[in-house]
Amino acid sequence: MNKFAIRNILQAAAIVGIATVAMSATTTPSLAYACKAYPEQADAYLKTKFAARAKAVKNWSYKTKNKYGVAWSVWDIAKDKSVNCKKVSGKWTCEAKAKPCLYVVP
């Protein structure tokens, strides 16, 4: 086999490889979530804003897990998330509120 034939084979392999990657990228399933219609909320009251915020989110996950199950209790995939904090009598109170969501395999 001469060098031109080898080059043609390599070019053809590269084109097939690119086409395969492009096709697989378009057929990759997208993420889908089912979310509850109403939000859940949980509070925390601690010395620092950082700690109160983190505890409020943790409490939201705990409360949601107890109500709907562990699959619904993931804060990162919840919808319409908010955490509102304010200082009351020298301590921080935070309220975490979000609609629980469940990852659904398409």
C-alpha positions as CSV (number, residue, x, y, z in Angstrom):
1,M,0.0,0.0,0.0
2,N,1.4,3.4,-0.9
3,K,1.3,6.5,1.2
4,F,-1.6,8.0,-0.8
5,A,-3.8,5.0,-0.1
6,I,-3.0,5.1,3.6
7,R,-3.8,8.8,3.7
8,N,-7.2,8.2,2.0
9,I,-8.0,5.4,4.5
10,L,-7.1,7.7,7.5
11,Q,-9.2,10.5,6.1
12,A,-12.2,8.3,5.6
13,A,-11.8,6.9,9.1
14,A,-11.7,10.5,10.5
15,I,-14.9,11.4,8.6
16,V,-16.7,8.3,9.9
17,G,-15.5,9.1,13.5
18,I,-16.7,12.7,13.3
19,A,-20.1,11.6,11.9
20,T,-20.5,9.0,14.6
21,V,-19.8,11.6,17.3
22,A,-22.2,14.1,15.7
23,M,-24.9,11.5,15.6
24,S,-24.4,10.3,19.2
25,A,-24.5,13.9,20.4
26,T,-28.0,14.4,18.8
27,T,-29.4,11.2,20.2
28,T,-28.3,11.7,23.8
29,P,-31.4,11.8,26.0
30,S,-32.0,15.1,27.8
31,L,-32.6,15.3,31.5
32,A,-36.2,15.3,32.6
33,Y,-37.7,16.3,36.0
34,A,-41.1,15.9,37.5
35,C,-41.8,18.6,40.1
36,K,-44.4,19.0,42.8
37,A,-46.9,21.9,42.3
38,Y,-46.3,23.5,45.7
39,P,-43.1,24.3,47.5
40,E,-41.9,22.9,50.8
41,Q,-40.2,25.2,53.3
42,A,-37.9,24.8,56.3
43,D,-36.3,27.2,58.7
44,A,-33.1,27.4,60.7
45,Y,-32.1,29.8,63.5
46,L,-28.3,30.0,64.1
47,K,-25.5,32.4,65.1
48,T,-24.1,33.0,61.6
49,K,-25.8,33.6,58.3
50,F,-23.7,31.0,56.6
51,A,-24.6,28.3,59.1
52,A,-28.3,29.3,59.2
53,R,-28.5,29.2,55.4
54,A,-26.8,25.8,55.2
55,K,-29.0,24.4,58.0
56,A,-32.2,25.7,56.4
57,V,-31.4,23.9,53.1
58,K,-30.5,20.7,55.1
59,N,-33.7,20.9,57.0
60,W,-35.6,21.4,53.7
61,S,-34.0,18.2,52.4
62,Y,-34.8,16.3,55.6
63,K,-38.5,17.5,55.7
64,T,-38.9,16.7,51.9
65,K,-37.4,13.3,52.3
66,N,-39.7,12.4,55.1
67,K,-42.8,13.6,53.2
68,Y,-42.0,12.3,49.6
69,G,-39.0,10.0,49.8
70,V,-35.3,10.5,49.3
71,A,-35.5,10.8,45.5
72,W,-37.5,14.1,45.9
73,S,-35.2,15.6,48.5
74,V,-32.3,16.8,46.4
75,W,-32.0,20.6,46.8
76,D,-29.8,20.9,43.6
77,I,-32.6,19.8,41.3
78,A,-35.5,21.5,43.1
79,K,-37.4,24.2,41.2
80,D,-38.0,27.8,42.2
81,K,-35.5,27.7,45.0
82,S,-35.0,30.6,47.4
83,V,-33.3,31.1,50.8
84,N,-34.3,34.2,52.6
85,C,-32.3,35.3,55.7
86,K,-32.7,38.0,58.3
87,K,-31.0,38.9,61.6
88,V,-33.3,38.6,64.6
89,S,-32.1,39.4,68.1
90,G,-28.4,38.8,67.3
91,K,-29.0,35.5,65.4
92,W,-29.8,34.7,61.8
93,T,-33.0,33.0,60.8
94,C,-33.2,31.6,57.3
95,E,-36.1,30.0,55.4
96,A,-35.4,27.6,52.5
97,K,-38.2,27.2,50.1
98,A,-38.5,25.2,46.9
99,K,-40.6,22.8,44.9
100,P,-39.3,19.2,45.2
101,C,-38.4,17.6,41.9
102,L,-37.6,14.0,40.9
103,Y,-35.2,13.0,38.1
104,V,-37.2,11.0,35.5
105,V,-35.4,8.7,33.1
106,P,-36.8,9.4,29.6
